[in-house]
Amino acid sequence: MQGRGFVKPPTGITFDTDFGTSIDSVLTIALLRAMSSKGQCRVISVSVTNSNLKAAQAEEALSDFYLGGAQGSGTGFGGGADKIGLATDGKLKAETPIIKTILEKKNSQGKPAYPYKIESFIDTAECGVTIRNMLLAQNDLNAVVLLDGPAGNLVQLMNLYGAKPQITAKVKHLIAAVGAYPNGTAENGIKFDIAAARKLFAEWPTPIIAVGTEVGEAIPYPGESIDKDYAWAQDHPLVDAYKAFKPMPYDAVTPGMAGALYAANPDDGYFKLSEPGTITVLDDGRTKFTPGAGGKHQYLIADPAQKEKIQKLYAQLISTKPVPPAPRGRGRGIGFGRGASGAAGRGRGAFGASGAPGVITPAAPAPKE
Amino acid sequence: MNYVTGKALSRRTLLRGMGTAAVALPFLDSMQSAFAATTKAPTRLAFLYVPNGIIMSDWNPAQDYEGKFREFPRAMKPLEAFRDDMIQLGNLTHNSGRALLDGAGDHGRCSGSYLTGIQVKKTTIDIKASISCDQIIANKIGAQTRFPSLELGMDDARQAGDCDSGYSCAYTNNLAWRSETQPLPPTLDPRVLFERLFGDGQILTPEERALQAKNRQSILDFVMADTKKLQSTLGPTDSRKLDEYLSSIREVERQLEKAEKDNKQVDPGMPKPYGVPADFAEHFRLLTDMMLIAFQSDMTRVVTFLMTREGTSRAYREIGIPDGHHPCTHHQGKADLIEKVSKINEYHTTQLAGFLAKLKATKEGDSNLLDNSMIIYGAGLSDGNRHLHEDLPTLLIGRGGGAFTPGHRIVYRKETPMCNLHLTLMGHMGVPVENFGDASGPLDPASLSQVS
């Protein structure tokens, strides 16, 4: 955990997404993990809107890959497998080609190419509670909530008793990679749960910065990178997911990546910001931005001059070979509490207390009194 | 004596005697005859807290499962006889026990938050927690009993000073909080508890107590006339029940006298409270025997029991462990230290088993006292070596008067707030509360029924 009186650590980002529904969610997690490994941000929690255990398993597999095979996805308070929030009553129940590919791919030895530890729903966490718990461990206004999908989990968070003041204290802003701005067609993340999106934009207690589809379209992830930049890996979950999502070649629309980049590096001039105003969600799922000086909402604007730079940055960051984090002696490094692994006394077969074989597991540190 | 004339005996009947002696009665059949359709034994709630975490590989099964209990891990082995009377709850978490930017002090935080559900203020002076769930219940139903609640402990009742990295001893040494600034210190001395239960609550000095002891008569001698009068009105079942109950009080008196005698022999000048036995098991037995009597006679329905305080360095020479409990828990993977903690964990559950056996053997109508209780046995840390606040060791023992169907292990999703359990317990005590601490809602009732 962070400590009061210490230098403020990089922004803690909590990411909520409909994992595997689009390739954007996969690319965004890859980017968050890559930026985190470079100390540009910290991923403090990941939660998925899908009501499908396989979505959480695939997310864990991807995150572990980007952590260099380190145990746990790098979030959580240490001890025990890390917590991945999973909605249990959401509308997205289907197993998508992306999820299927990540989970079913075998390596050259015939073993799962992308291992994961989650075996049942009890290995996942309630989304709202997990996000709140992680936010409470952050310095004031040093967290960003990044949404790339339906808003159900964030509404669950808001509905927790006493949560709104806690969100206000900890969260600098919500980055909502949903909708289209200032006006546009209805976007899937909103269409899946219009009521939740409406409540989110109406009641979320901090400023909101929306990232519309138009930003993702203006600065897509370059498809050519997939065949070019990942040759070092015999198996790579992002490459497999990318190819499973749509027939190649294609450039992926990535508002989530734009939101993640802005969340970690808001002052680097990658994007422009609209004037303040208010976003409302219409009955058909379209979003409408109404300018107004007192508004708490803004939206990101893609800057054509930055396109090439951002695309190169995306490709470079997420195609770099991950390096397992060094074991933390006392486990009080920035970001992840006391190390990211090691279940305490709860074995779960092959993915039990000491994790998958052959993976570095940090020793259990003893806390200072 | 306060008889309800005619068929039924009042639940509030007291055996009175000379002086201030007063003995409440257990639940007798003749108390329910007039109210047969409505009289139901009350539900009792007790929290028994053990500190410094537990060796979790001795607590959770090697291969995890949910459902009917399979083989008990080492720390639960002593509770084998009660496998059909309890539920093991997995993955309950107290987020407010975590550092959350407040740095070291997990012991102070976890006990402070255990029943209050909030992150306590890190201070040794201007303490701040919140009303604890047991006191919310006591406030609501406490008027129905002589004592709204009882607070018991076996270790340390200091209320000031720094007990853990800047956390006041008020946090480590109390479980119950009447308000955010007012903890309720536990009674450590069995003699003091005895006097509270059967006297007028007058607290005596050691000198006064010694004088009284010299001329001591059994409390039962004082109420003998009333007892005889009552017994003449009871049927054989109730008469036997009353006899057993009064015998249990006499047994407590004998144990107390023995402890006081032993204490004198050990060191007449010792500062230890007069009636506190040196032996852990004996101390535990005395307090829980009186706790049982208090439940049985409906003197209270709510008890918190701090078996030892969080961060305690108590040695367990009784079982061959001269090292302090707390230092052993920071074992850093060393097998010899882990073994010592395992033994302590086992020793604690062995004591618990003795208490549960007595509760179960205490008949109450067609049921027994354990069935009509909710005994929470647990810790505010899981892994004491790493100070983890998740998957807190928690047993819910008893049937809550028919609220639960125990006999199984249930594992909730990660991060499930411990306060969800508190919310559930408050509801079953007839005190429904909408929000408490960081609860996200009561536990799923189906999870508290045995899964086939």
HADDOCK unambig.tbl for C-alpha pairs under 7 A between the chains (distance, minus, plus):
assign (segid A and resid 1 and name CA) (segid B and resid 99 and name CA) 6.84 0.50 0.50
assign (segid A and resid 1 and name CA) (segid B and resid 100 and name CA) 6.72 0.50 0.50
assign (segid A and resid 1 and name CA) (segid B and resid 101 and name CA) 6.46 0.50 0.50
assign (segid A and resid 2 and name CA) (segid B and resid 101 and name CA) 5.43 0.50 0.50
assign (segid A and resid 3 and name CA) (segid B and resid 101 and name CA) 4.40 0.50 0.50
assign (segid A and resid 3 and name CA) (segid B and resid 102 and name CA) 6.20 0.50 0.50
assign (segid A and resid 3 and name CA) (segid B and resid 103 and name CA) 5.69 0.50 0.50
assign (segid A and resid 4 and name CA) (segid B and resid 101 and name CA) 5.31 0.50 0.50
assign (segid A and resid 4 and name CA) (segid B and resid 102 and name CA) 6.44 0.50 0.50
assign (segid A and resid 79 and name CA) (segid B and resid 388 and name CA) 6.78 0.50 0.50
assign (segid A and resid 83 and name CA) (segid B and resid 414 and name CA) 6.61 0.50 0.50
assign (segid A and resid 121 and name CA) (segid B and resid 413 and name CA) 6.62 0.50 0.50
assign (segid A and resid 122 and name CA) (segid B and resid 411 and name CA) 6.64 0.50 0.50
assign (segid A and resid 122 and name CA) (segid B and resid 412 and name CA) 5.77 0.50 0.50
assign (segid A and resid 122 and name CA) (segid B and resid 413 and name CA) 4.06 0.50 0.50
assign (segid A and resid 122 and name CA) (segid B and resid 414 and name CA) 6.31 0.50 0.50
assign (segid A and resid 123 and name CA) (segid B and resid 413 and name CA) 6.25 0.50 0.50
assign (segid A and resid 123 and name CA) (segid B and resid 414 and name CA) 6.31 0.50 0.50
assign (segid A and resid 124 and name CA) (segid B and resid 413 and name CA) 5.88 0.50 0.50
assign (segid A and resid 124 and name CA) (segid B and resid 414 and name CA) 5.84 0.50 0.50
assign (segid A and resid 125 and name CA) (segid B and resid 413 and name CA) 5.12 0.50 0.50
assign (segid A and resid 125 and name CA) (segid B and resid 414 and name CA) 4.51 0.50 0.50
assign (segid A and resid 125 and name CA) (segid B and resid 415 and name CA) 5.97 0.50 0.50
assign (segid A and resid 126 and name CA) (segid B and resid 413 and name CA) 6.72 0.50 0.50
assign (segid A and resid 129 and name CA) (segid B and resid 415 and name CA) 6.92 0.50 0.50
assign (segid A and resid 130 and name CA) (segid B and resid 415 and name CA) 6.32 0.50 0.50
assign (segid A and resid 133 and name CA) (segid B and resid 95 and name CA) 6.39 0.50 0.50
assign (segid A and resid 136 and name CA) (segid B and resid 100 and name CA) 6.10 0.50 0.50
assign (segid A and resid 137 and name CA) (segid B and resid 100 and name CA) 4.21 0.50 0.50
assign (segid A and resid 137 and name CA) (segid B and resid 101 and name CA) 6.05 0.50 0.50
assign (segid A and resid 160 and name CA) (segid B and resid 440 and name CA) 6.23 0.50 0.50
assign (segid A and resid 161 and name CA) (segid B and resid 435 and name CA) 6.76 0.50 0.50
assign (segid A and resid 344 and name CA) (segid B and resid 56 and name CA) 6.11 0.50 0.50
assign (segid A and resid 344 and name CA) (segid B and resid 383 and name CA) 6.62 0.50 0.50
assign (segid A and resid 345 and name CA) (segid B and resid 56 and name CA) 4.71 0.50 0.50
assign (segid A and resid 345 and name CA) (segid B and resid 57 and name CA) 3.93 0.50 0.50
assign (segid A and resid 345 and name CA) (segid B and resid 60 and name CA) 6.25 0.50 0.50
assign (segid A and resid 346 and name CA) (segid B and resid 57 and name CA) 6.75 0.50 0.50
assign (segid A and resid 346 and name CA) (segid B and resid 60 and name CA) 5.98 0.50 0.50
assign (segid A and resid 346 and name CA) (segid B and resid 61 and name CA) 6.91 0.50 0.50
assign (segid A and resid 346 and name CA) (segid B and resid 62 and name CA) 6.44 0.50 0.50
assign (segid A and resid 346 and name CA) (segid B and resid 64 and name CA) 6.58 0.50 0.50
assign (segid A and resid 347 and name CA) (segid B and resid 62 and name CA) 5.50 0.50 0.50
assign (segid A and resid 347 and name CA) (segid B and resid 63 and name CA) 5.60 0.50 0.50
assign (segid A and resid 347 and name CA) (segid B and resid 64 and name CA) 6.36 0.50 0.50
assign (segid A and resid 348 and name CA) (segid B and resid 63 and name CA) 5.93 0.50 0.50
assign (segid A and resid 348 and name CA) (segid B and resid 64 and name CA) 6.10 0.50 0.50
assign (segid A and resid 349 and name CA) (segid B and resid 63 and name CA) 6.70 0.50 0.50
assign (segid A and resid 364 and name CA) (segid B and resid 386 and name CA) 6.97 0.50 0.50
assign (segid A and resid 365 and name CA) (segid B and resid 332 and name CA) 7.00 0.50 0.50
assign (segid A and resid 365 and name CA) (segid B and resid 386 and name CA) 6.40 0.50 0.50
assign (segid A and resid 366 and name CA) (segid B and resid 330 and name CA) 6.33 0.50 0.50
assign (segid A and resid 366 and name CA) (segid B and resid 332 and name CA) 6.23 0.50 0.50
assign (segid A and resid 366 and name CA) (segid B and resid 385 and name CA) 5.66 0.50 0.50
assign (segid A and resid 366 and name CA) (segid B and resid 386 and name CA) 5.24 0.50 0.50
assign (segid A and resid 367 and name CA) (segid B and resid 386 and name CA) 5.84 0.50 0.50
assign (segid A and resid 367 and name CA) (segid B and resid 387 and name CA) 6.96 0.50 0.50
assign (segid A and resid 368 and name CA) (segid B and resid 104 and name CA) 6.64 0.50 0.50
assign (segid A and resid 369 and name CA) (segid B and resid 104 and name CA) 6.00 0.50 0.50
assign (segid A and resid 369 and name CA) (segid B and resid 105 and name CA) 6.33 0.50 0.50
assign (segid A and resid 369 and name CA) (segid B and resid 165 and name CA) 6.41 0.50 0.50
